[in-house]
Amino acid sequence: MSTSATLDSYARSNSDADDVIQYRAIHVGAIIGLVLGVLSVFTLVSATTTLEACLLVTPLPAAGMCVSLWSWSKIRREREEYTGATLAAVGFALSLVFLVTGVGYGAYVYFTEVPDGYQRISFETLRPTELQERGGVLIPPEVLALDGKRVFIKGYIRPGSSPVRTGIDRFLLVRDNNQCCFGDLSKVKYYDQMAVHITSRDRVEDTLSILRMGGILRVQPENLARGIGYPVFTLQADYAVQ
């Protein structure tokens, strides 16, 4: 065999190899899994606010794990067609890490944030059921029983409810940021807000961050007939963490 024929054969074999490499595409599932893995950081971020918010985000890392695992399996079975197994593995690892750390941290905060001597409530606790509302019961009996008791509740400062932005000791605490954005106070239900008067040396800032408040709850059913400007629920707070 001549040298020229040998070189031609070698060139053709290299060309065939290049064609094989060229057509090994990165599996789209690996890319999607990696993106979902990166976005799963919001599971950990949301855990700093409430456990409920964290749990609402958990479908994101769960989807990232499923897509990454499926993609990795597909790539392993069809090595000649796809590449990207490393990307799929990284996406799976990120989703798993953020899922475990996010839920774990959220659970830790939930079970340790209530000071001793306080009972945890939420704005959902203050809201009557549909059956109670139809029966004319606007304040649940179990909430009336909390009058004068120490409670712990989380919420946000309603913008405009305090004349100052720093060193605040009086404001309206509301359910969430969506309530804060209503603007018109008449659209906020009486069970979605609580007047707060901080009686300790603690002070808060007018920001969008969540507040953890503790103190004596006062329930004033007579204010239901006086209009939205008269809060039904008041918290004499001696504990405030922002």
C-alpha positions, 0 to 999 in steps of 0.5 A: 500500500502506498503512502498516499493511500495510507494518508487518505485512509487516515484522513477519512477515519479522522473525518468520520470521527469528527462527524461523530463528535459533531453530532453528539448534542448536549441533551436539553434536559441537562441544561434545563436541570442545571437552570432549575438547580441554580434557581433552587437557591430561592428555596433557601432564600424563602426559608428566611421569611417563613416555612410556608413560603419555603414549602411553596418553592419546593416544587422548583428543586423537586422538578430540577432533580427529576429533570436532571435525573431523567436527562442523566439516564437518557445520556447514559443510555444513548452515549453516541447521541448525547453529551452533558452528563456532568451538567445533569449531575451538577443540576441534580446536586444543586437542586438536592442541596438547596432543597435539603438546606432550605427546608431544614433551615426553614423548619429550624427557624419555625420551631425556634422563633417563638419566644417562651411564654408566647402562643403562635398565631397568624392572620389566618387564625384571625379570619373567620370561616365561611360558615362562621361569617354566614352565621354572623360570627365575625371573630372566631371564639378561639380568637376572643379567648386570646384577648389579654394573652401573649401571642407571637405573629409575623407580618409586614409594615403597611407603608404609610401607617407610620409617620417615620421610617426609622425607630418606629414603635407604632404601625399597622402590621399586615398579612403580606406584601400584597396587602401592603401594595393595596394602597387604599386602606378600605380594601384591607379586611379587618382580619388582615391587619393589626395595630401594633404599639411597641412597649419595649425599647425595641424599634423597627424600620419601614422596610419590606422585610418580615417582622416577628412580633410578640406581645399582649393581644387585645381584641375589640369587637366593638370596632367592627361597627366603627369602620376600617379606621378602627382596628379590631386587633391590637398588639401591645408588643414587647418583642420585635425582631426584623 
